[in-house]
């Protein structure tokens, strides 16, 4: 089975958004879902996938999108996350 709707981003990405001046609510909400584990939550994710019979996930961003009035920080953040 392939999960075609999964999201992931790292604490480093959220740190970058904050440094680039992203809206405070975007940063705060993103920090809630970021795993503090050394492997960024990958081990836990793989265990859940194994238990559910999911062999692959297609990852994408979610609410912490790199929207800025100035396109330069948005491009920098988008390149980082990709």
N, C-alpha and C positions, 0 to 999 in steps of 0.2 A: 504494500500500500504506500502511496505517496501523499503526504500532507501538502496541499497546495496553498495553504493559508497559515503561515507561521511568521512570527516577527522576532527580531533580535537586534540589539545594539548594545555597545559596551559603555562602561563608565567613562572611558576616555573620549568617546563621542559626545557624551553629555557634557563633560568638562570643556570640550571644544566649543559646543554651542554656547555655553555660559561665557567663555572667554570672548566669543565673537559678538556677544550682546543679545542673545536670544531672549525672548520674553520670559520673565521670571516663572510664570505658570507652566510654560513648556518645560523648562529645566526641572522644576520641582516635580511635576508629574512623571517625567522621564526617570528621575532618580528613584522613584518608588518601585519601578519594575526592573531596575538594573541589579543583577546578582553581585554580591560582594565576594563570592567564592573565587579562589585562585584561578579556576578554569572558566570564569565568567558564566557559570551555570550550565556549561555544556554537558558535564557528566550527568547532572540531574535530568536535563533534556533528553539525553540518549537513553537513560533508564526508563523514562516515561514512554519514549518512542518504542523501545523494545517491548515493554509491557502491553503496548497497544497494537503491536504488529505493524508499526510504521517504519519503513526502511529508509525513507528519504523525506526531507522537507525542502520546500522552496521558500527561502527566507526573503523577507522584505521589511522595510521600515514600517513604523506605525506613527503614532501621534507626534513624535519628536522630529518633524520634518524641518529641513533647513530653509525656512522662509524668512527672508530679510528684505528690507526696503532697498538696500544696496545689493546688487547681485554678487559682488566679489566674495563676501563671507558665505553666502549661500552656495556658491560654486566650490569654495574650499571645503565646507562641511559635506557637501554631496560627494566630492572626490574622496574624502576621508571614509565615509560610510560605505562607499562602493568598493 
